[in-house]
């Protein structure tokens, strides 16, 4: 297979909302270039990119799929991405390694909410972008509406390069860069090139002048030429458009019918001749602060942007060559782990089809198999001391569930499957809660969760069960209380005896020492679950021997590990042991441990015990016209609004909210904001649970334990 340099490799990611036609467009481009003899369709489940069984079941892309085509001495690597932001991990990793983003818009709907959601990520990466308005031949197509909605989304930097018309009943595309009219037959394919019709000439000239003026703005030399000549030739136009795309302030707009193969060849020509290549982009930054330039003679450096598991092939690792070149059987080092990996074989992947190659050069995208220590976001380099390329920062999970194996004997099998899935999809968050003894899995939404469920059942052969996660509450007290407990046990021979008198009080940092006691010793225990136990020895007259004080504290700590209200951890209590009794023969450590535990529990229940709940600091982004509904929903979930800021057409709400209220919040927010609302949370601390909520939680716990 031919090897291309980084000036002749174009990496494009097809992004856009569900049903925009990305998969059909990529299939048509492969067909147009002669790499496939027959175009498949999503409906017939025979496209190159949507080859997974789950994608066939859903009738839509779920995984980002790398493909490639060759067109006029250029290699175009295409990554066909899903259209739903439940799979934002697949979209983000594709954007990360693409040189140009091709955003596909359905001409029947324009730049809709799904387009806006994905555009926010594209804009964040500041990648060169062009737009393709697809399905122009549809009866319900509205090109003008689609373009206007696009301008509302990205502003005046969206510039028409093409627009569709009908000529004698035939579908045509006017190209104002080349100033030609392309007329297509009923089945599309190669068009007839015609002069622009007279009735379109004035409008086409106006658009051409707008294109020239916008292109000239990106370079002083071009601006001078424009002032001198009043126009730019095609080569100068291409230069200006590329510079504008690299600056992320020029977004060319094309039109196609991917299904009928109308305009795809011209789009491929533009990608070849104008769209930025790997060599045009800025050097990659490493976490060490160094730069990795796209240099063929540089030290080999690969960035791993995707892993996927296939039953017949095992794990397939996808990478982009950031510097140098990689050859089959090369030995490289994982800069995160220091482990060496041998790339026994190199492939170019077209869906599930793999094409073996001997080497890949800087700027190219390829794949390999059977790597042992390498995961998504890793860097493979010629030296273990080489820089680590900055990783993709994936969003927090929006939906968290506790997961169990339906068959308890398969828990270990489930754990291994989840670890493998997480290594392939870093938006699947995996953790274990030591308090609730639950494995927690976080996803981007219900559809993402259903995909996880399908993978576990069909690929890893383990049936999972998902539940709402338990909340890690805390217990504490609100007032002081005293108690005493006598432990006495006689069963022949040496017995057990210990009596403890103690007082407990709520603890807070900086509080004065207790009054009315003779303080003989003090121990502060920083609890593993946060908070403190402050233990005072106030014994006088030797009524309890010093050696039994540690046992009393041990008994108290055991109770604090499982509080009497809901079996939650107890925190922030101070205890004064001030009296008691012992027996010369029957007293021992276990007696005072038991006596201390019972006395503490009795005092705790008399000290107005209070449940504390975890509180999250939330930052929520929502369209300004929907903020009222969002605030109503937040307040119904006991959130406290702290402030609102404005950002373009969005508002940023900052608030605190109990963790217990987030169980189904993601789905509700998506419904209220039509998918446009996003949020992030960060653990803040613990606050007291309202009395009515506490009563319900204690009642639920009593029902569970009885």
Secondary structure, DSSP 8 states (H G I E B T S, - for coil): -----TTSEEEEEEE-STTS-HHHHHHHHHHHTTS-SS---TTTT--SS--SHHHHHHTS--S-EEEEEEETTEEEEEEE--SSGGGHHHHHHHHHH-SEEEEEEETTT-S-HHHHHHHHHHHHHT-EEEEEEE-TTSTT--HHHHHHHHHHHH-TTEEESEEEEEETTEEEEEETTTTEEEE--TT-SS-EEE---HHHHHHHHHHHHHHHHHHHTT-HHHHHHHHHHSS--HHHHHHHHHHHHHTT--EEEEE-BTTTTBSHHHHHHHHHHTS--GGGS--EEBTTS-EE---TTS--EEEEEEEEEETTTEEEEEEEEEESEEETTEEEEETTT--EEEE--EEEEETTEEEEESEEETT-EEEEE--SS--TT-EEESSTTS--B--------SEEEEEEESSGGGHHHHHHHHHHHHHH-TTSEEEEETTTTEEEEEESSHHHHHHHHHHHHHTS---EEEE------EEEESS-EEEEEEEEE-SSSS-EEEEEEEEEEE--TT----SSS---EEEEEE-TTSSEEEEEE---TTSS-GGGHHHHHHHHHHHHTS-TTTS-EE-SEEEEEEEEE--TTT--HHHHHHHHHHHHHHHHHTS-EEEEEEEEEEEEEEEGGGHHHHHHHHHHTT-EEEEEEEETTEEEEEEEEEGGGGTTHHHHHHHHHTT--EEEEEEEEEEE--HHHHHHHHHHHHHHH-
